[in-house]
Amino acid sequence: MDILGKRYWYFLLSLALIIPGLAAMGVWGLPLAIDFTGGSLLEVQFGSGQAPPPAEVTALYEQEFDITNTRVQTSGADVLIVRSPFIEEATRAEIVRAMEARFGGPVTLKRFDSVGPTIGQEVAARAALAVGVAALAVVVYIYFAFRGLPHALRYGVCAIIAMIHDVAVVLSLGAIGGHFFGWQIDSLFLTATLTVVGFSVQDKIVVFDRIRENSRIYRRLPFEFLANHSIVQTLQRSINTQLMTVQFLLLALALFGGVTLREFAITLVVGLLSGTYSSIFIAAPILVVWEKREWTRWFGRRAEAAA
């Protein structure tokens, strides 16, 4: 099975997936939740058994409390989740009473969270720092683990490039989901992203470790053939781990876990699939391109074709 022989097609496929997502982030931006921007989340249950339409709740916020930029999401037939700019505890109590007066029946408060803008900015900064520290730790670990091989640093750099690929896929999904389905980048999304980072790196280390083992056994083989043979050896393990122990569970969670966990589960499904894909079709191919210094022949081929 010649996997590495088609490596440039894999690169094109990744670009075809990531570039539209990056364009979506540039045009629509990332739908940051109150965890990062500051704001309030109000979850209420209506005793009448039927929640009012989201547009009417938005109108109540605007007309009676002069609160704009609210986002209302249904959770079952009788529960609403309202995200809004930061409100005080007293204002929250008034909103619940106003809902009871306008829509009838008792309104039960199930959840109320408020995050100030300063705290939200601090959470965003720490999230970025966590991803940066994780990337640095991966490079250091792989460098020391593979220091017996020539160009050990390349393995760590290739793992980070592939990890960035996976994070870009997840963020693209968040931007597109936020625009079309009302998703938001919250603490659960950050948890899913960090989980994808950890899984992605672990899967790449498995592939690279097999390359290291085979390089001691098949010393005279060309590097591309050795790397391709190593990928084929780990292919069954990667697919079985992905399908049997992860994807079936996450798909069940996405289908039956409720609206509050659906976004988290879908993000993990896509992110972990991307992590497995990039371990086989991105990280190792980039390592082969680097080892063979193929970029020195790209422009040469163009010049020969032009001549």
PEQUI-V569813 format. One record per pair of residues at least 24 apart in sequence whose ideal C-beta (glycine too) atoms are under 7 Angstrom apart, sorted by sequence separation. I is the first residue (numbers start at 1). J is the second residue. D is the distance in Angstrom with one decimal. If there is no record, write none. Layout:
BEGIN
i: <I/I>
j: <J/J>
d: <D/D>
END
This chain:
BEGIN
i: <207/210/57/135/51/65/167/170/246/50/51/87/207/49/50/51/86/135/206/49/51/65/86/166/167/242/79/86/46/45/45/64/163/166/242/203/43/44/163/43/60/162/163/238/60/41/42/238/41/60/159/162/238/39/40/39/159/235/39/40/39/40/38/34/231/33/42/52/44/42/155/231/44/48/46/48/227/47/46/47/47/227/46/47/227/146/44/45/127/134/138/142/149/44/130/224/44/45/223/44/131/146/149/43/43/223/224/41/42/41/192/196/203/207/40/195/199/203/207/40/192/196/200/204/39/188/192/196/199/203/207/38/207/38/189/200/38/192/196/204/35/37/183/34/38/38/37/36/35/34/177/36/35/36/173/170/173/170/169/170/169/166/169/166/73/166/71/166/165/162/162/165/162/162/159/158/161/158/158/155/158/154/154/30/30/30/22/25/21/25/28/31/21/24/30/36/18/21/22/25/28/14/18/21/24/28/33/35/17/24/31/32/33/35/31/32/33/18/21/31/21/24/30/75/75/4/4/4/3/2/3/3/1/14/10/10/10/3/7/4/7/4>
j: <231/234/82/160/77/91/193/196/272/77/78/114/234/77/78/79/114/163/234/78/80/95/116/196/197/272/110/117/78/78/79/98/197/200/276/238/79/80/200/81/98/200/201/276/99/81/82/279/83/102/201/204/280/83/84/84/204/280/85/86/86/87/86/83/280/83/92/103/96/95/208/284/99/104/103/105/284/105/105/106/107/287/107/108/288/208/107/108/190/197/201/205/212/108/194/288/109/110/288/110/197/212/215/110/111/291/292/111/112/113/264/268/275/279/113/268/272/276/280/114/267/271/275/279/115/264/268/272/275/279/283/115/284/116/267/278/117/271/275/283/115/117/263/115/119/120/120/120/120/120/263/123/123/124/267/267/270/270/270/271/271/271/274/274/182/275/182/278/278/278/279/282/282/283/283/283/286/286/287/287/290/287/290/171/174/175/168/171/168/172/175/178/169/172/178/185/168/171/172/175/178/165/169/172/175/179/184/186/169/176/183/184/185/187/184/185/186/172/175/185/176/179/185/259/260/224/227/228/228/228/231/232/232/282/281/282/285/280/285/285/288/288>
d: <6.2/5.2/6.2/5.3/6.6/6.7/6.4/5.7/5.7/6.0/5.3/6.8/5.3/6.8/6.1/6.4/6.0/6.7/5.8/5.3/4.9/6.5/6.2/5.6/6.7/6.7/7.0/6.9/4.9/5.6/5.0/5.5/5.9/4.6/4.8/6.3/6.6/5.8/5.1/4.9/6.1/6.8/5.9/5.4/6.8/6.7/4.5/6.5/5.3/6.0/5.9/5.9/6.5/6.3/5.3/6.2/4.5/6.7/5.3/5.6/5.4/4.6/5.5/6.2/5.7/7.0/6.5/4.8/6.6/6.8/5.0/5.5/6.6/6.1/6.6/3.9/5.4/4.3/6.1/3.9/6.9/6.7/5.9/6.7/5.4/6.8/5.2/4.5/5.2/5.7/5.1/6.7/5.9/6.6/6.7/5.2/5.8/5.5/6.6/6.4/6.7/5.9/6.4/4.5/3.9/5.0/6.8/6.9/5.5/4.6/5.5/6.9/5.6/5.3/6.8/6.3/5.6/6.0/7.0/4.5/4.2/3.4/3.5/4.8/6.4/4.5/5.0/6.2/5.1/4.1/6.7/5.2/5.7/5.2/6.1/6.6/3.5/6.3/5.8/4.7/6.2/7.0/5.1/5.0/6.7/3.8/5.0/5.0/6.5/6.7/6.9/5.7/5.7/4.3/6.3/6.1/5.3/6.8/6.6/4.6/6.8/6.2/4.3/4.6/6.3/5.0/6.6/5.6/4.9/4.2/6.8/5.5/4.6/3.8/5.9/5.1/5.8/4.8/4.6/6.7/6.9/6.2/5.4/6.8/6.2/5.7/6.9/6.5/6.8/6.8/5.8/3.1/7.0/6.4/6.9/6.6/4.9/6.9/6.6/4.4/7.0/6.1/6.4/2.0/4.3/4.6/3.9/4.8/6.4/5.2/6.3/7.0/5.8/4.7/4.9/5.0/3.6/6.2/6.2/5.9/6.4/6.6/5.3/4.9/6.6/5.6/6.2/4.5/5.6/6.5/5.3/6.9/5.3/6.2/4.0/6.5/6.2/6.8/3.6/5.7/6.8/5.6>
END
